[in-house]
Amino acid sequence: MAAPDIKTFLVDGGMPGCGRSLAVRTLADMYIRGYRDERLSHGRLPKARVYVWDACNDPETKTGYQMWHERGEATVHTGKLDSEQGAQAYGIIANLALEAAQGGPVRFIIDLPAVQDSELLEKRLMNGMLKDLNTIPIWILTRQAMSLGLLADRVDVMPEIYRNRGVVIRNSKFSRWNNYVEWWNSGLRRALVEHGRWLDLYMLFCNQYAQAAMDMVIPNMPFNIANEKALADGSWMGLWRVGLALFAGSELDEWNVMETL
């Protein structure tokens, strides 16, 4: 019997406002929308069912993630990481994802809040569960020294998950993607990327006006739904909508290499 085809992307970064929700929406969009023509994928992206745990919000908080759930594009459960609701949401959606993976590819995305306490994170997420879920950490990097320090701490405290493989994403919101000199010259990068199986990718700057327009509708609005709304009612025309489409498309072409991990 073939092993379950499941990958879990643990979207982390430790710092408030580092760009985790953008990364979550990009990853989900990558598997929900994919390449318009499957031949263009060249086998890089499977058709996968998407599961999302929003560990940043209470179930009563309305966010764009729930739009995926309502439309049947992804299965979404919500509950803060450090709450009983969060523990229940994690257990339920993890089991659903593992069960679904028996029948075809599944990609499970965890949207973490800004967590600086790595030991707390290890306690809440449970390394055994993360291993069963075939977890790949995604670290959204800023130019702050603490961003590098927290990643080093994750590797030290949770080596079973963070040491062997993962993805660092340099967010160009904070600096040009090729100007991350502290990261580039760090021993941590040499250990993880040059001598390990970590990927070193980047995130383009997403148009701030398009983001503000989406947030006025609902926080964390999915890109595909924003695009449909723009076409339906004529809003966000011109460069705003084009900028959003370019962002999502460019990241799709850049990030599909995560499938090699």
C-alpha positions as CSV (number, residue, x, y, z in Angstrom):
1,M,0.0,0.0,0.0
2,A,1.4,3.4,-1.0
3,A,2.3,5.9,1.8
4,P,-0.1,8.8,2.3
5,D,0.7,11.8,0.1
6,I,0.6,14.6,2.7
7,K,2.8,17.7,3.3
8,T,2.2,20.1,6.0
9,F,3.5,23.7,5.7
10,L,4.1,25.2,9.2
11,V,4.1,28.9,8.4
12,D,6.2,30.6,11.1
13,G,8.3,33.7,11.6
14,G,8.0,34.6,15.2
15,M,7.7,38.4,14.5
16,P,4.4,40.3,14.3
17,G,3.6,41.6,10.8
18,C,6.4,39.6,9.1
19,G,4.0,38.4,6.3
20,R,2.7,35.0,7.5
21,S,-0.9,35.5,6.3
22,L,0.4,36.5,2.8
23,A,2.4,33.3,2.7
24,V,-0.5,31.2,3.9
25,R,-2.8,32.7,1.2
26,T,-0.1,32.2,-1.4
27,L,0.4,28.6,-0.5
28,A,-3.3,27.8,-0.4
29,D,-3.8,29.7,-3.7
30,M,-1.0,27.7,-5.3
31,Y,-2.8,24.4,-4.6
32,I,-6.4,25.6,-5.0
33,R,-5.8,27.5,-8.2
34,G,-2.6,25.9,-9.5
35,Y,-1.5,26.3,-13.1
36,R,-4.4,27.1,-15.5
37,D,-3.0,24.4,-17.8
38,E,-1.7,21.3,-16.0
39,R,0.9,20.8,-18.7
40,L,2.6,24.1,-17.6
41,S,3.2,22.6,-14.2
42,H,5.6,20.0,-15.6
43,G,4.7,17.8,-12.7
44,R,5.8,20.3,-10.1
45,L,2.4,20.7,-8.4
46,P,0.0,17.9,-7.8
47,K,-3.8,18.4,-7.7
48,A,-4.2,18.4,-3.9
49,R,-6.9,18.9,-1.3
50,V,-6.1,21.8,0.9
51,Y,-6.5,22.0,4.7
52,V,-5.8,25.1,6.8
53,W,-5.6,25.6,10.6
54,D,-5.9,29.3,11.5
55,A,-4.1,29.2,14.8
56,C,-4.2,33.1,15.1
57,N,-7.9,33.6,15.7
58,D,-10.9,32.5,17.6
59,P,-13.6,30.6,15.7
60,E,-16.0,33.6,16.2
61,T,-13.6,35.9,14.3
62,K,-14.5,36.2,10.6
63,T,-11.6,36.0,8.2
64,G,-11.1,35.4,4.5
65,Y,-9.9,31.9,5.2
66,Q,-13.4,30.9,6.0
67,M,-14.4,31.9,2.5
68,W,-12.4,28.9,1.2
69,H,-14.3,26.6,3.6
70,E,-17.7,28.0,2.6
71,R,-16.9,27.5,-1.1
72,G,-15.6,24.0,-0.7
73,E,-12.1,25.0,-1.9
74,A,-10.3,24.1,1.4
75,T,-11.2,22.7,4.8
76,V,-10.5,25.3,7.4
77,H,-10.6,25.1,11.2
78,T,-9.9,28.0,13.5
79,G,-8.7,28.2,17.1
80,K,-5.9,30.1,18.8
81,L,-2.7,28.1,19.4
82,D,-2.7,28.7,23.1
83,S,-6.4,27.9,23.7
84,E,-8.5,24.8,24.2
85,Q,-10.3,25.6,21.0
86,G,-7.0,25.7,19.2
87,A,-6.0,22.3,20.6
88,Q,-9.3,20.8,19.4
89,A,-9.1,22.5,16.0
90,Y,-5.5,21.1,15.5
91,G,-6.5,17.6,16.5
92,I,-9.6,17.6,14.3
93,I,-8.1,19.0,11.1
94,A,-4.9,17.0,11.5
95,N,-6.9,13.8,11.6
96,L,-9.1,14.9,8.7
97,A,-6.0,15.7,6.6
98,L,-4.3,12.4,7.4
99,E,-7.4,10.4,6.6
100,A,-7.9,12.3,3.3
101,A,-4.3,11.6,2.3
102,Q,-5.1,7.9,2.1
103,G,-7.1,8.8,-1.0
104,G,-4.9,11.4,-2.7
105,P,-2.5,14.3,-2.3
106,V,-3.2,16.6,0.7
107,R,-1.5,19.9,1.6
108,F,-2.1,21.1,5.1
109,I,-1.2,24.7,6.0
110,I,-0.8,25.9,9.6
111,D,-1.0,29.7,10.1
112,L,0.9,30.3,13.4
113,P,0.7,33.5,15.4
114,A,3.8,35.5,16.3
115,V,5.4,33.0,18.8
116,Q,8.7,33.8,20.4
117,D,8.7,30.9,22.9
118,S,9.9,27.9,21.0
119,E,9.3,25.5,23.9
120,L,5.7,26.6,24.1
121,L,5.4,26.0,20.4
122,E,6.9,22.5,20.7
123,K,4.5,21.7,23.6
124,R,1.4,22.8,21.6
125,L,2.2,21.3,18.3
126,M,3.8,18.0,19.5
127,N,6.7,16.8,17.5
128,G,5.2,13.3,17.0
129,M,2.1,14.8,15.4
130,L,4.3,17.1,13.2
131,K,6.3,14.1,12.0
132,D,3.1,12.1,11.2
133,L,1.9,15.2,9.2
134,N,5.2,15.3,7.2
135,T,5.8,18.9,8.3
136,I,8.0,21.4,6.5
137,P,8.7,24.7,8.4
138,I,8.3,27.9,6.4
139,W,10.2,30.8,8.0
140,I,9.2,34.3,6.9
141,L,12.4,36.3,7.4
142,T,12.7,40.1,8.1
143,R,15.8,42.2,8.5
144,Q,15.5,42.4,12.3
145,A,18.2,40.6,14.1
146,M,15.6,38.9,16.3
147,S,14.2,37.2,13.2
148,L,17.4,35.3,12.7
149,G,17.8,34.6,16.4
150,L,14.4,33.1,16.7
151,L,15.0,30.8,13.7
152,A,18.2,29.6,15.4
153,D,16.2,29.0,18.6
154,R,13.6,26.9,16.7
155,V,16.3,24.8,15.2
156,D,17.9,24.3,18.7
157,V,14.6,23.6,20.5
158,M,12.8,21.6,17.8
159,P,15.6,19.9,15.8
160,E,13.4,17.0,14.7
161,I,11.3,19.4,12.7
162,Y,13.5,22.5,11.9
163,R,17.0,21.1,11.4
164,N,16.7,18.8,8.4
165,R,14.6,20.7,5.9
166,G,12.5,23.8,5.5
167,V,12.2,27.1,3.6
168,V,13.4,30.6,4.4
169,I,11.4,33.3,2.6
170,R,13.0,36.7,2.5
171,N,10.2,39.2,2.6
172,S,11.0,42.1,0.2
173,K,8.6,44.3,2.1
174,F,11.4,45.0,4.6
175,S,14.3,45.2,2.2
176,R,15.2,44.3,-1.3
177,W,15.3,40.5,-1.5
178,N,19.0,40.5,-2.4
179,N,19.9,42.9,0.5
180,Y,19.5,40.4,3.3
181,V,23.3,40.5,4.1
182,E,23.0,39.3,7.7
183,W,21.2,36.2,6.6
184,W,23.5,35.7,3.6
185,N,26.6,35.8,5.7
186,S,25.3,33.9,8.7
187,G,26.5,30.6,9.9
188,L,22.8,29.6,10.2
189,R,22.3,29.9,6.5
190,R,25.5,27.9,5.8
191,A,24.2,25.1,8.1
192,L,20.6,25.0,6.8
193,V,20.9,25.9,3.1
194,E,24.4,25.1,2.0
195,H,24.9,22.0,4.1
196,G,21.3,21.1,4.7
197,R,18.0,20.7,2.7
198,W,16.6,24.1,3.4
199,L,15.4,26.3,0.4
200,D,16.2,30.0,0.3
201,L,13.4,31.8,-1.5
202,Y,11.9,35.3,-1.5
203,M,8.5,37.0,-1.4
204,L,7.8,40.0,-3.7
205,F,6.3,43.1,-2.3
206,C,2.5,42.9,-2.5
207,N,0.8,46.1,-3.5
208,Q,-0.2,47.8,-0.2
209,Y,-3.3,49.5,-1.7
210,A,-4.6,46.1,-2.9
211,Q,-4.0,44.7,0.5
212,A,-5.9,47.5,2.2
213,A,-8.8,47.1,-0.2
214,M,-9.0,43.4,0.6
215,D,-8.8,44.1,4.3
216,M,-11.7,46.5,4.1
217,V,-13.9,43.6,2.8
218,I,-12.5,41.0,5.3
219,P,-9.1,40.3,6.9
220,N,-6.9,37.8,5.1
221,M,-9.1,37.8,2.0
222,P,-8.0,35.1,-0.5
223,F,-6.5,36.2,-3.8
224,N,-8.7,34.2,-6.0
225,I,-11.9,35.6,-4.4
226,A,-10.5,39.2,-4.5
227,N,-9.9,38.7,-8.2
228,E,-13.4,37.5,-8.8
229,K,-14.9,40.4,-6.9
230,A,-12.8,42.9,-8.9
231,L,-14.1,41.4,-12.1
232,A,-17.7,41.2,-10.9
233,D,-18.2,44.8,-9.6
234,G,-15.4,46.7,-11.4
235,S,-13.5,47.5,-8.2
236,W,-9.7,47.7,-7.7
237,M,-9.2,48.2,-11.4
238,G,-5.9,49.0,-13.1
239,L,-2.6,48.5,-11.3
240,W,-4.1,47.3,-8.0
241,R,-5.6,44.2,-9.5
242,V,-2.7,43.7,-11.9
243,G,-0.3,44.0,-9.0
244,L,-2.1,41.4,-7.0
245,A,-2.2,39.0,-10.0
246,L,1.5,39.5,-10.6
247,F,2.3,38.8,-6.9
248,A,0.3,35.6,-6.8
249,G,1.7,34.4,-10.2
250,S,5.3,35.2,-9.4
251,E,5.2,33.4,-6.1
252,L,3.6,30.4,-7.8
253,D,6.5,30.2,-10.1
254,E,9.0,30.7,-7.3
255,W,7.5,28.6,-4.6
256,N,6.6,25.4,-6.5
257,V,10.1,24.1,-5.7
258,M,8.8,23.4,-2.2
259,E,7.3,20.2,-3.7
260,T,10.9,18.8,-3.9
261,L,11.2,18.7,-0.1
